[in-house]
Amino acid sequence: MFAGSFFAGLSPEQQIEIIPVIEEYLKPTLYQQGTWTADYRRIRIVAVKL
């Protein structure tokens, strides 16, 4: 969903091969109780010009 550009240089066949590998790598930390969690932080910044 968020990483389409990461696969831009890969053929569709290569993407099909690599996605399950990535899922297995991330599963121990991002798949909990039957649900995948998007692991990202939103940074909000306020600037003041002096």
mmJSON file of the N, C-alpha and C atoms, coordinates in Angstrom:
{"data_MODEL":{"atom_site":{
"group_PDB":["ATOM","ATOM","ATOM","ATOM","ATOM","ATOM","ATOM","ATOM","ATOM","ATOM","ATOM","ATOM","ATOM","ATOM","ATOM","ATOM","ATOM","ATOM","ATOM","ATOM","ATOM","ATOM","ATOM","ATOM","ATOM","ATOM","ATOM","ATOM","ATOM","ATOM","ATOM","ATOM","ATOM","ATOM","ATOM","ATOM","ATOM","ATOM","ATOM","ATOM","ATOM","ATOM","ATOM","ATOM","ATOM","ATOM","ATOM","ATOM","ATOM","ATOM","ATOM","ATOM","ATOM","ATOM","ATOM","ATOM","ATOM","ATOM","ATOM","ATOM","ATOM","ATOM","ATOM","ATOM","ATOM","ATOM","ATOM","ATOM","ATOM","ATOM","ATOM","ATOM","ATOM","ATOM","ATOM","ATOM","ATOM","ATOM","ATOM","ATOM","ATOM","ATOM","ATOM","ATOM","ATOM","ATOM","ATOM","ATOM","ATOM","ATOM","ATOM","ATOM","ATOM","ATOM","ATOM","ATOM","ATOM","ATOM","ATOM","ATOM","ATOM","ATOM","ATOM","ATOM","ATOM","ATOM","ATOM","ATOM","ATOM","ATOM","ATOM","ATOM","ATOM","ATOM","ATOM","ATOM","ATOM","ATOM","ATOM","ATOM","ATOM","ATOM","ATOM","ATOM","ATOM","ATOM","ATOM","ATOM","ATOM","ATOM","ATOM","ATOM","ATOM","ATOM","ATOM","ATOM","ATOM","ATOM","ATOM","ATOM","ATOM","ATOM","ATOM","ATOM","ATOM","ATOM","ATOM","ATOM","ATOM","ATOM"],
"id":[1,2,3,4,5,6,7,8,9,10,11,12,13,14,15,16,17,18,19,20,21,22,23,24,25,26,27,28,29,30,31,32,33,34,35,36,37,38,39,40,41,42,43,44,45,46,47,48,49,50,51,52,53,54,55,56,57,58,59,60,61,62,63,64,65,66,67,68,69,70,71,72,73,74,75,76,77,78,79,80,81,82,83,84,85,86,87,88,89,90,91,92,93,94,95,96,97,98,99,100,101,102,103,104,105,106,107,108,109,110,111,112,113,114,115,116,117,118,119,120,121,122,123,124,125,126,127,128,129,130,131,132,133,134,135,136,137,138,139,140,141,142,143,144,145,146,147,148,149,150],
"type_symbol":["N","C","C","N","C","C","N","C","C","N","C","C","N","C","C","N","C","C","N","C","C","N","C","C","N","C","C","N","C","C","N","C","C","N","C","C","N","C","C","N","C","C","N","C","C","N","C","C","N","C","C","N","C","C","N","C","C","N","C","C","N","C","C","N","C","C","N","C","C","N","C","C","N","C","C","N","C","C","N","C","C","N","C","C","N","C","C","N","C","C","N","C","C","N","C","C","N","C","C","N","C","C","N","C","C","N","C","C","N","C","C","N","C","C","N","C","C","N","C","C","N","C","C","N","C","C","N","C","C","N","C","C","N","C","C","N","C","C","N","C","C","N","C","C","N","C","C","N","C","C"],
"label_atom_id":["N","CA","C","N","CA","C","N","CA","C","N","CA","C","N","CA","C","N","CA","C","N","CA","C","N","CA","C","N","CA","C","N","CA","C","N","CA","C","N","CA","C","N","CA","C","N","CA","C","N","CA","C","N","CA","C","N","CA","C","N","CA","C","N","CA","C","N","CA","C","N","CA","C","N","CA","C","N","CA","C","N","CA","C","N","CA","C","N","CA","C","N","CA","C","N","CA","C","N","CA","C","N","CA","C","N","CA","C","N","CA","C","N","CA","C","N","CA","C","N","CA","C","N","CA","C","N","CA","C","N","CA","C","N","CA","C","N","CA","C","N","CA","C","N","CA","C","N","CA","C","N","CA","C","N","CA","C","N","CA","C","N","CA","C","N","CA","C","N","CA","C","N","CA","C"],
"label_alt_id":[null,null,null,null,null,null,null,null,null,null,null,null,null,null,null,null,null,null,null,null,null,null,null,null,null,null,null,null,null,null,null,null,null,null,null,null,null,null,null,null,null,null,null,null,null,null,null,null,null,null,null,null,null,null,null,null,null,null,null,null,null,null,null,null,null,null,null,null,null,null,null,null,null,null,null,null,null,null,null,null,null,null,null,null,null,null,null,null,null,null,null,null,null,null,null,null,null,null,null,null,null,null,null,null,null,null,null,null,null,null,null,null,null,null,null,null,null,null,null,null,null,null,null,null,null,null,null,null,null,null,null,null,null,null,null,null,null,null,null,null,null,null,null,null,null,null,null,null,null,null],
"label_comp_id":["MET","MET","MET","PHE","PHE","PHE","ALA","ALA","ALA","GLY","GLY","GLY","SER","SER","SER","PHE","PHE","PHE","PHE","PHE","PHE","ALA","ALA","ALA","GLY","GLY","GLY","LEU","LEU","LEU","SER","SER","SER","PRO","PRO","PRO","GLU","GLU","GLU","GLN","GLN","GLN","GLN","GLN","GLN","ILE","ILE","ILE","GLU","GLU","GLU","ILE","ILE","ILE","ILE","ILE","ILE","PRO","PRO","PRO","VAL","VAL","VAL","ILE","ILE","ILE","GLU","GLU","GLU","GLU","GLU","GLU","TYR","TYR","TYR","LEU","LEU","LEU","LYS","LYS","LYS","PRO","PRO","PRO","THR","THR","THR","LEU","LEU","LEU","TYR","TYR","TYR","GLN","GLN","GLN","GLN","GLN","GLN","GLY","GLY","GLY","THR","THR","THR","TRP","TRP","TRP","THR","THR","THR","ALA","ALA","ALA","ASP","ASP","ASP","TYR","TYR","TYR","ARG","ARG","ARG","ARG","ARG","ARG","ILE","ILE","ILE","ARG","ARG","ARG","ILE","ILE","ILE","VAL","VAL","VAL","ALA","ALA","ALA","VAL","VAL","VAL","LYS","LYS","LYS","LEU","LEU","LEU"],
"label_asym_id":["A","A","A","A","A","A","A","A","A","A","A","A","A","A","A","A","A","A","A","A","A","A","A","A","A","A","A","A","A","A","A","A","A","A","A","A","A","A","A","A","A","A","A","A","A","A","A","A","A","A","A","A","A","A","A","A","A","A","A","A","A","A","A","A","A","A","A","A","A","A","A","A","A","A","A","A","A","A","A","A","A","A","A","A","A","A","A","A","A","A","A","A","A","A","A","A","A","A","A","A","A","A","A","A","A","A","A","A","A","A","A","A","A","A","A","A","A","A","A","A","A","A","A","A","A","A","A","A","A","A","A","A","A","A","A","A","A","A","A","A","A","A","A","A","A","A","A","A","A","A"],
"label_entity_id":["1","1","1","1","1","1","1","1","1","1","1","1","1","1","1","1","1","1","1","1","1","1","1","1","1","1","1","1","1","1","1","1","1","1","1","1","1","1","1","1","1","1","1","1","1","1","1","1","1","1","1","1","1","1","1","1","1","1","1","1","1","1","1","1","1","1","1","1","1","1","1","1","1","1","1","1","1","1","1","1","1","1","1","1","1","1","1","1","1","1","1","1","1","1","1","1","1","1","1","1","1","1","1","1","1","1","1","1","1","1","1","1","1","1","1","1","1","1","1","1","1","1","1","1","1","1","1","1","1","1","1","1","1","1","1","1","1","1","1","1","1","1","1","1","1","1","1","1","1","1"],
"label_seq_id":[1,1,1,2,2,2,3,3,3,4,4,4,5,5,5,6,6,6,7,7,7,8,8,8,9,9,9,10,10,10,11,11,11,12,12,12,13,13,13,14,14,14,15,15,15,16,16,16,17,17,17,18,18,18,19,19,19,20,20,20,21,21,21,22,22,22,23,23,23,24,24,24,25,25,25,26,26,26,27,27,27,28,28,28,29,29,29,30,30,30,31,31,31,32,32,32,33,33,33,34,34,34,35,35,35,36,36,36,37,37,37,38,38,38,39,39,39,40,40,40,41,41,41,42,42,42,43,43,43,44,44,44,45,45,45,46,46,46,47,47,47,48,48,48,49,49,49,50,50,50],
"pdbx_PDB_ins_code":[null,null,null,null,null,null,null,null,null,null,null,null,null,null,null,null,null,null,null,null,null,null,null,null,null,null,null,null,null,null,null,null,null,null,null,null,null,null,null,null,null,null,null,null,null,null,null,null,null,null,null,null,null,null,null,null,null,null,null,null,null,null,null,null,null,null,null,null,null,null,null,null,null,null,null,null,null,null,null,null,null,null,null,null,null,null,null,null,null,null,null,null,null,null,null,null,null,null,null,null,null,null,null,null,null,null,null,null,null,null,null,null,null,null,null,null,null,null,null,null,null,null,null,null,null,null,null,null,null,null,null,null,null,null,null,null,null,null,null,null,null,null,null,null,null,null,null,null,null,null],
"Cartn_x":[0.826,0.0,0.873,1.907,2.727,4.037,4.414,5.77,5.816,4.833,4.828,6.09,6.622,7.825,9.057,9.046,10.185,10.346,9.251,9.264,9.285,9.437,9.341,10.348,11.515,12.535,12.437,11.46,11.319,10.22,10.422,9.38,8.242,7.053,5.952,6.322,7.093,7.517,8.43,9.34,10.238,9.455,8.47,7.649,6.919,6.38,5.678,6.619,7.884,8.871,9.282,9.461,10.038,9.021,7.764,6.771,6.599,6.502,6.406,7.644,8.803,10.033,9.95,9.492,9.345,8.304,7.194,6.153,6.693,7.457,8.022,8.998,9.75,10.697,9.96,8.852,8.122,7.109,6.713,5.637,5.864,7.059,7.227,6.93,7.109,6.883,5.607,5.147,4.01,2.711,2.747,1.532,1.231,0.194,-0.136,-1.624,-1.945,-3.328,-4.151,-3.551,-4.269,-4.43,-3.699,-3.834,-2.466,-2.32,-1.106,-1.242,-0.14,-0.11,0.864,0.435,1.338,2.217,3.502,4.45,5.07,4.469,5.025,4.706,5.439,5.219,4.866,3.959,3.62,4.293,5.076,5.795,5.095,4.731,4.106,5.022,5.275,6.219,5.541,5.762,5.291,6.527,6.603,7.731,7.237,8.089,7.773,8.921,8.594,9.624,9.786,11.009,11.284,11.812],
"Cartn_y":[-1.187,0.0,1.255,1.293,2.482,2.401,1.234,1.045,0.699,1.106,0.795,1.246,2.393,2.903,2.05,1.303,0.443,-0.68,-1.059,-2.167,-1.704,-0.411,0.151,-0.472,-0.836,-1.394,-2.89,-3.536,-4.986,-5.366,-6.481,-7.003,-7.562,-7.738,-8.347,-9.719,-10.485,-11.808,-11.682,-10.711,-10.49,-10.012,-9.176,-8.707,-9.868,-10.774,-11.948,-12.801,-12.864,-13.655,-12.974,-11.66,-10.97,-10.644,-10.418,-10.012,-11.045,-12.352,-13.32,-13.331,-13.068,-12.999,-11.822,-10.695,-9.506,-9.754,-10.393,-10.695,-11.564,-12.585,-13.461,-12.714,-11.783,-10.994,-10.08,-9.495,-8.54,-9.175,-10.393,-11.046,-11.084,-11.396,-11.46,-10.146,-9.011,-7.743,-7.015,-7.216,-6.434,-7.224,-8.534,-9.348,-9.885,-9.336,-9.709,-9.995,-11.128,-11.557,-11.532,-12.004,-12.118,-10.842,-9.777,-8.489,-7.893,-7.372,-6.641,-5.204,-4.648,-3.277,-2.471,-1.308,-0.409,0.296,0.089,0.636,1.917,3.041,4.318,5.375,6.453,7.561,8.803,9.559,10.838,11.927,12.736,13.809,15.125,15.836,17.149,18.207,19.214,20.255,21.614,22.462,23.842,24.736,25.625,26.564,27.978,28.727,30.122,30.976,31.912,32.813,33.975,34.191,35.28,36.508],
"Cartn_z":[0.0,0.0,0.0,0.833,0.96,0.197,-0.27,-0.788,-2.262,-3.026,-4.448,-5.164,-4.781,-5.441,-5.147,-4.037,-3.718,-4.741,-5.389,-6.334,-7.788,-8.018,-9.366,-10.337,-9.891,-10.772,-10.973,-10.353,-10.437,-11.417,-12.065,-12.947,-12.098,-12.672,-11.903,-11.334,-12.075,-11.592,-10.385,-10.416,-9.28,-8.059,-8.268,-7.159,-6.499,-7.311,-6.78,-5.936,-6.315,-5.568,-4.273,-4.291,-3.137,-2.042,-2.391,-1.391,-0.276,-0.57,0.541,1.444,0.87,1.671,2.646,2.159,3.007,4.092,3.728,4.716,5.844,5.503,6.539,7.437,6.856,7.629,8.624,8.205,9.037,9.976,9.692,10.445,11.96,12.451,13.911,14.636,13.974,14.668,14.241,13.011,12.524,12.378,12.595,12.501,13.891,14.499,15.87,15.987,16.565,16.798,15.516,14.425,13.162,12.372,12.758,12.089,11.79,10.561,10.197,10.686,11.199,11.679,10.836,10.351,9.617,10.641,10.531,11.497,10.929,11.273,10.845,11.885,11.833,12.757,11.943,12.451,11.827,12.653,11.987,12.668,12.346,13.379,13.198,13.792,12.992,13.409,13.245,14.214,14.137,14.144,13.175,13.101,13.374,14.029,14.319,13.8,12.923,12.392,13.367,13.772,14.729,14.034],
"occupancy":[1.0,1.0,1.0,1.0,1.0,1.0,1.0,1.0,1.0,1.0,1.0,1.0,1.0,1.0,1.0,1.0,1.0,1.0,1.0,1.0,1.0,1.0,1.0,1.0,1.0,1.0,1.0,1.0,1.0,1.0,1.0,1.0,1.0,1.0,1.0,1.0,1.0,1.0,1.0,1.0,1.0,1.0,1.0,1.0,1.0,1.0,1.0,1.0,1.0,1.0,1.0,1.0,1.0,1.0,1.0,1.0,1.0,1.0,1.0,1.0,1.0,1.0,1.0,1.0,1.0,1.0,1.0,1.0,1.0,1.0,1.0,1.0,1.0,1.0,1.0,1.0,1.0,1.0,1.0,1.0,1.0,1.0,1.0,1.0,1.0,1.0,1.0,1.0,1.0,1.0,1.0,1.0,1.0,1.0,1.0,1.0,1.0,1.0,1.0,1.0,1.0,1.0,1.0,1.0,1.0,1.0,1.0,1.0,1.0,1.0,1.0,1.0,1.0,1.0,1.0,1.0,1.0,1.0,1.0,1.0,1.0,1.0,1.0,1.0,1.0,1.0,1.0,1.0,1.0,1.0,1.0,1.0,1.0,1.0,1.0,1.0,1.0,1.0,1.0,1.0,1.0,1.0,1.0,1.0,1.0,1.0,1.0,1.0,1.0,1.0],
"B_iso_or_equiv":[0.0,0.0,0.0,0.0,0.0,0.0,0.0,0.0,0.0,0.0,0.0,0.0,0.0,0.0,0.0,0.0,0.0,0.0,0.0,0.0,0.0,0.0,0.0,0.0,0.0,0.0,0.0,0.0,0.0,0.0,0.0,0.0,0.0,0.0,0.0,0.0,0.0,0.0,0.0,0.0,0.0,0.0,0.0,0.0,0.0,0.0,0.0,0.0,0.0,0.0,0.0,0.0,0.0,0.0,0.0,0.0,0.0,0.0,0.0,0.0,0.0,0.0,0.0,0.0,0.0,0.0,0.0,0.0,0.0,0.0,0.0,0.0,0.0,0.0,0.0,0.0,0.0,0.0,0.0,0.0,0.0,0.0,0.0,0.0,0.0,0.0,0.0,0.0,0.0,0.0,0.0,0.0,0.0,0.0,0.0,0.0,0.0,0.0,0.0,0.0,0.0,0.0,0.0,0.0,0.0,0.0,0.0,0.0,0.0,0.0,0.0,0.0,0.0,0.0,0.0,0.0,0.0,0.0,0.0,0.0,0.0,0.0,0.0,0.0,0.0,0.0,0.0,0.0,0.0,0.0,0.0,0.0,0.0,0.0,0.0,0.0,0.0,0.0,0.0,0.0,0.0,0.0,0.0,0.0,0.0,0.0,0.0,0.0,0.0,0.0],
"pdbx_formal_charge":[null,null,null,null,null,null,null,null,null,null,null,null,null,null,null,null,null,null,null,null,null,null,null,null,null,null,null,null,null,null,null,null,null,null,null,null,null,null,null,null,null,null,null,null,null,null,null,null,null,null,null,null,null,null,null,null,null,null,null,null,null,null,null,null,null,null,null,null,null,null,null,null,null,null,null,null,null,null,null,null,null,null,null,null,null,null,null,null,null,null,null,null,null,null,null,null,null,null,null,null,null,null,null,null,null,null,null,null,null,null,null,null,null,null,null,null,null,null,null,null,null,null,null,null,null,null,null,null,null,null,null,null,null,null,null,null,null,null,null,null,null,null,null,null,null,null,null,null,null,null],
"auth_seq_id":[1,1,1,2,2,2,3,3,3,4,4,4,5,5,5,6,6,6,7,7,7,8,8,8,9,9,9,10,10,10,11,11,11,12,12,12,13,13,13,14,14,14,15,15,15,16,16,16,17,17,17,18,18,18,19,19,19,20,20,20,21,21,21,22,22,22,23,23,23,24,24,24,25,25,25,26,26,26,27,27,27,28,28,28,29,29,29,30,30,30,31,31,31,32,32,32,33,33,33,34,34,34,35,35,35,36,36,36,37,37,37,38,38,38,39,39,39,40,40,40,41,41,41,42,42,42,43,43,43,44,44,44,45,45,45,46,46,46,47,47,47,48,48,48,49,49,49,50,50,50],
"auth_comp_id":["MET","MET","MET","PHE","PHE","PHE","ALA","ALA","ALA","GLY","GLY","GLY","SER","SER","SER","PHE","PHE","PHE","PHE","PHE","PHE","ALA","ALA","ALA","GLY","GLY","GLY","LEU","LEU","LEU","SER","SER","SER","PRO","PRO","PRO","GLU","GLU","GLU","GLN","GLN","GLN","GLN","GLN","GLN","ILE","ILE","ILE","GLU","GLU","GLU","ILE","ILE","ILE","ILE","ILE","ILE","PRO","PRO","PRO","VAL","VAL","VAL","ILE","ILE","ILE","GLU","GLU","GLU","GLU","GLU","GLU","TYR","TYR","TYR","LEU","LEU","LEU","LYS","LYS","LYS","PRO","PRO","PRO","THR","THR","THR","LEU","LEU","LEU","TYR","TYR","TYR","GLN","GLN","GLN","GLN","GLN","GLN","GLY","GLY","GLY","THR","THR","THR","TRP","TRP","TRP","THR","THR","THR","ALA","ALA","ALA","ASP","ASP","ASP","TYR","TYR","TYR","ARG","ARG","ARG","ARG","ARG","ARG","ILE","ILE","ILE","ARG","ARG","ARG","ILE","ILE","ILE","VAL","VAL","VAL","ALA","ALA","ALA","VAL","VAL","VAL","LYS","LYS","LYS","LEU","LEU","LEU"],
"auth_asym_id":["A","A","A","A","A","A","A","A","A","A","A","A","A","A","A","A","A","A","A","A","A","A","A","A","A","A","A","A","A","A","A","A","A","A","A","A","A","A","A","A","A","A","A","A","A","A","A","A","A","A","A","A","A","A","A","A","A","A","A","A","A","A","A","A","A","A","A","A","A","A","A","A","A","A","A","A","A","A","A","A","A","A","A","A","A","A","A","A","A","A","A","A","A","A","A","A","A","A","A","A","A","A","A","A","A","A","A","A","A","A","A","A","A","A","A","A","A","A","A","A","A","A","A","A","A","A","A","A","A","A","A","A","A","A","A","A","A","A","A","A","A","A","A","A","A","A","A","A","A","A"],
"auth_atom_id":["N","CA","C","N","CA","C","N","CA","C","N","CA","C","N","CA","C","N","CA","C","N","CA","C","N","CA","C","N","CA","C","N","CA","C","N","CA","C","N","CA","C","N","CA","C","N","CA","C","N","CA","C","N","CA","C","N","CA","C","N","CA","C","N","CA","C","N","CA","C","N","CA","C","N","CA","C","N","CA","C","N","CA","C","N","CA","C","N","CA","C","N","CA","C","N","CA","C","N","CA","C","N","CA","C","N","CA","C","N","CA","C","N","CA","C","N","CA","C","N","CA","C","N","CA","C","N","CA","C","N","CA","C","N","CA","C","N","CA","C","N","CA","C","N","CA","C","N","CA","C","N","CA","C","N","CA","C","N","CA","C","N","CA","C","N","CA","C","N","CA","C","N","CA","C"],
"pdbx_PDB_model_num":[1,1,1,1,1,1,1,1,1,1,1,1,1,1,1,1,1,1,1,1,1,1,1,1,1,1,1,1,1,1,1,1,1,1,1,1,1,1,1,1,1,1,1,1,1,1,1,1,1,1,1,1,1,1,1,1,1,1,1,1,1,1,1,1,1,1,1,1,1,1,1,1,1,1,1,1,1,1,1,1,1,1,1,1,1,1,1,1,1,1,1,1,1,1,1,1,1,1,1,1,1,1,1,1,1,1,1,1,1,1,1,1,1,1,1,1,1,1,1,1,1,1,1,1,1,1,1,1,1,1,1,1,1,1,1,1,1,1,1,1,1,1,1,1,1,1,1,1,1,1]
}}}
